[in-house]
């Protein structure tokens, strides 16, 4: 991808959709690229951390953000392709 900013807005989607979208998007990245995922699924924190650990990717940041369409609190995950 080289310097492109990829933002996946998965707010309003429940498990496993945010992780499926993350996996698809990572197929188009190169080492060093970063991807941002917005998710409000209650299980996303554990799912994203496990996905990164199992695939050897770096979870750079995990921080709260505005709620999505579901009204649930959302989180921003920044993941770097290792």
Beta strands, then each sheet from edge to edge (+ up, - down):
strand 1: 6-9
strand 2: 34-39
strand 3: 58-65
strand 4: 74-80
sheet 1: 1+ 2+ 4- 3+
end
